[in-house]
Amino acid sequence: MNCTRLQQVLDAHIDGELDRATTGEITAHLTECASCAALREQRSALRQALRAHAPYFKAPAALAPTIQRSLDRAMAESAAKLQSSATGRNAGLSWLHATALASVAALAGLIAGYWLAQPLPDYPLRDPAVASHVAALAPTRQLIQVASSDRHTVKPWFQGKIDFAPPVKDLAGDGYVLIGGRLDQVADKPAAAVVYQVRKHVINLFVWRATDKAPNSPAADPTANSNTDVTAAIATASVRGFSVTTWAAGGLRFAAVSDVDGRDLTRFAQLVSAP
Ligand SMILES: [Zn+2]
């Protein structure tokens, strides 16, 4: 564990997201590196200050249906007034009409704010995927349990070990070289990790079931069949210095993690998800 590496995973360490082996290496480095230890103290102090002083509001569960009801009511009233105004029965309604429209706009803004405040669906998956990537790269861990560049060796290896078949593609022609696979976890869910290399950088492609539903359940992922445009669902973000690309397809969730540039990882995801 060197300083650069430690700084990349320091937040994950402070949040307790790393496995025991990686935590051990970090602890060892912190005892002998004054500058990293000082950085850890700063981050911990910031974390505590945020927890103690930053305002934290959790929207009550009843808020969304309440807003929806208000919006429905306001829209119904607005529609009624529009109709009344259009038939000319009451010319004095135009200001009421404007008020109704304004209240609809205000409520729509409220709802937009409410939904914008919700984390994006992929957001909660990124941190655990990065934590699993970091943990897998620890020297004491086994990055690869089946070492092969042949997808006809790697894909069958998962059979019987995990209750779905992760896609394993030969992308060597595009510079992404398959080097093997292993069993792993993402946020406590059993995951297949298909491992690639691009210019010596490791890419972990994590694949896991979209939900906890029973295997082969037709309702395993309600979004899986409705979204045929997989490419549109690909999202790349940067988390603690790592690139993370997530998408969903066929009842499975995918997260590719690497320290390569985000564009390289997006390209990788496009190749993996291409039909
Ligand atoms: Zn250091």
Residues whose N, C-alpha, C, O or C-beta is under 5 A from the ligand:
A	BS01	ZN	C3 C33 C36
